[in-house]
Amino acid sequence: MRDWEPVEEEDSSAGEDESKATTFRPLSAAPPHMLAFHLAWFSLFWCFFSTFSAPPLLPVIRNELDLTSGDVANAGIASVSGAVFTRLGMGAACDLLGPRVSSAALSLATAPAMFAAATVSSAAGFVQLRFFVGLSLANFVANQYWMSSMFSPPVVGVANGVSAGWANAGSGAAQLLMPLLYSLLLQRGLRSSLAWRAAFFLPATFQVLTAIAVLFLGQDLPEGNFSDRGYPLNRTKRTLREVISSGIKNYRGWVLALTYGFCYGVELTMENIISEYFYDRFDLKIEVAGVLAASFGLANVVSRPSGGLLSDFMAARFGMRGRLWSLWVVQSFAGVFCVLLGRAATLVSSVAMLICFSIFVQAAAGLTFSVVPFVSRRSLGVISGMTGSGGPVGAVVTQLLFFSGTCGSKEKGISLMGLMMLACTLPVLLLFRRPLAPPGEAPGGGDFLPLEGDPQGGQVNHANHTPDS
């Protein structure tokens, strides 16, 4: 296998890199780069808000619909399981149609499920509601694809991290705002059975509005839209089968999917259980439990971007190995804090461990997607989809294993989940371990550990080279 392939594939990537933004200015909304950034994160923010708007209201909903603990667990699994397949499909859709159309179409297709919350009257209906709304999480792939298409290698890590981090904060905002909105509707005279249903109209409305903004204000690439050029990136037009085949044959995508499954997948699981965990274990009011649970999701505003910043910082000094070192260390610390969270016996210690855990697990997610743009330019969307699908798969696995009634208490399940995180982070050690490049190619070496005779320690100019299989 070649070490670092020149980017001169079947596309004119040199010109593409020249048109990408070389600086990241989040306070700017200048088109096309920064406007795309704000449209991408804000649209995905409301997808996360919609998906996780139900968990903070579970103490009310479970009484209203007579939900058992099994029903609650099934609903949590349903909310993320559908995204496994839609994220894979979203990756291929972005490669063929572009991120703008793909993202807007999915948001508009799933928003009606949120409006339909007003009609839910059974456990089966509640599970179906969470399943269909959760499909919108596939827009995460479009978000990361869009950022990778707009920003150059020196800043793509922080662009991906900030965009995803601000968007993921939608889950924390839902934990905070949905109980408050429910309480406000009660004060306005609505019955409890109507108040929680009416509260779902807020995220549904914003999901539609932001999708329309993405479709009509956004731009796929620095040079224009996919439809303007007939096919993406001046490549020879490829079939769906060719796009998918190129991605799934790359082993690095599978390793990153596993890694992502046990950082972001664990984060999804925590979003589903943490409010109910605090409510039941420490006998808190629903608003207080929501505030504590919100601290977990809202930490994304800082922690996930920090992962992207750390990745770019380490890459500037140690090449790709720096990105991988950071990912392994940070995610391992996340696993340790997850174990300690499950063993915390008091409210104060639980909150302290939750904050530490949230910082590291979300930074690990940002670090993972800071590696993704360098895996395969030919199939960036498919690799993004594979890695992104790892998150819902990890969430389904952890919820089935640890929170479906088989492990007993939630605190025991949280600690076991932390141990599984530590084990499933180890395959990062296998990434990019290859011999030195032949003469005339960029210097490489093993990217996690240097190989003998590698004078530059595997440092690579990411602006000119990208690994591919």
Sequence and secondary structure as in RCSB ss.txt:
>XXXX:A:sequence
MRDWEPVEEEDSSAGEDESKATTFRPLSAAPPHMLAFHLAWFSLFWCFFSTFSAPPLLPVIRNELDLTSGDVANA
GIASVSGAVFTRLGMGAACDLLGPRVSSAALSLATAPAMFAAATVSSAAGFVQLRFFVGLSLANFVANQYWMSSM
FSPPVVGVANGVSAGWANAGSGAAQLLMPLLYSLLLQRGLRSSLAWRAAFFLPATFQVLTAIAVLFLGQDLPEGN
FSDRGYPLNRTKRTLREVISSGIKNYRGWVLALTYGFCYGVELTMENIISEYFYDRFDLKIEVAGVLAASFGLAN
VVSRPSGGLLSDFMAARFGMRGRLWSLWVVQSFAGVFCVLLGRAATLVSSVAMLICFSIFVQAAAGLTFSVVPFV
SRRSLGVISGMTGSGGPVGAVVTQLLFFSGTCGSKEKGISLMGLMMLACTLPVLLLFRRPLAPPGEAPGGGDFLP
LEGDPQGGQVNHANHTPDS
>XXXX:A:secstr
  SSEES SSS HHHHHHHSBSS  TT   TTHHHHHHHHHHHHHHHHHHHTSSGGGHHHHHHHTT  HHHHHHH
HHHHHHHHHHHHHHHHHHHHHH HHHHHHHHHHHHHHHHHGGGG  SHHHHHHHHHHHHGGGGHHHHHHHHHHHH
B HHHHHHHHHHHHHHHHHHHHHHHHHHHHHHHHHHHTT  HHHHHHHHTHHHHHHHHHHHHHHHHH  SBTTB 
HHHHSSGGG     HHHHHHHHHT HHHHHHHHHHHTTHHHHHHHHHHHHHHHHHHTT  HHHHHHHHHHHHHTH
HHHHHHHHHHHHHHHHHHTHHHHHHHHHHHHHHHHHHHHHHHH  SHHHHHHHHHHHHHHHHHHHHHHHHHGGGT
 STTHHHHHHHHHHHHHHHHHHHHHHHSSSSSSSHHHHHHHHHHHHHHHHGGGGGTT      TTS     SSS 
 TT TTTT   TTTEE   
